[in-house]
């Protein structure tokens, strides 16, 4: 495939950005003892260990943190991997199976299972002899952090018509929000993944939008990361939440919108975010900037009750959580864990956030 001149220049800028970020990080850490990279996920049991983490974290841990796995060498363990991107065919499953097999060669007692985001993904995994449980990873977002303001009600005034929480890269399709008035953005630039020319183009095209995680001074100033609580506060400032990608994983921002009581304007998508959508809390529109703007106006005019949106979302999350807990419970029972010490005896309640909690 021949790359265009623009694409080649974009790749050159990307390499420069990576080199600059690497040099800056090395300079900041000069003279300091190296710290092992953090492994994020949640633990649901210790004897035997039950770990839940994202698939890319699992791959990273195998490569960079052998010490992390060594503490469970020679012991049975259940490792549940949250799928970060859609699964549609055997081509997607093949590298997953190779990764799990590689891990089991070193740790034969470990059982690696995937959490599927959709029923279709369950079918693909089953057809390829891969053990899986149907638990959309959005069900593990903390509803105690993401919630509406106490005084929130249907039709109340907000500062923004819509908010879009997404890093600026092509698959997020920020250009579809260009016609939305009073638009708020929460965006991040992941140096290794960002496409510099696209990032600059979108920042210019959406220059009238309010970026909620960037210093006021300086159009080109780098965004800073918000805590989950700060993201919830940002969501509460808008009337609707935008989901504009065509394909990805289940899109954590989508469930955060719903838990904060925001209705969602979405384009047709693959990956699993629609598992929590219904005719009351969301509106699907065409992949067109005018259609997105019209959809925002339509959802605002409907005045959905934020507390009704939240309650229905939590109910759907619980369906996924029940399946996950039952799966873990069966594993713990198989290994002699007393009923009072199993995960099924220690919930309901938040099961932790595998995207934020630290395992080691």
Secondary structure, 3 states (H helix, E strand, C coil): CCCCHHHHHHHHHHHHHHHHHHHHHHHHCCCCCCCCCCCECEEEEECCEEEEEEHHHHHHHHHHCHHHHHCCCCCCEEEEEECCCCCCCHHHHHHHHHHHHHHHHHCCCEEEEEEECCHHHHHHHHHCCCCEEECCHHHHCCCCCCCCCCCCCCCCCCCEEEEEECCCCHHHCHHHHCCCCCEEEECCCCCCCCCHHHHHHHHHHCCCCEECCCCCCCCCCCCCCCCHHHHHHHHCCEEEEEECCCECCCCHHHHHHHHCCCEEEEECCECCHHHHCCCCCEEEECCCHHHHHHHHHHHHHHCCCHHHHHHHHHHHHHHHHHHHHHHHHHHHHHCCCCHHHCHHHCCCCCCCCCCCCECC
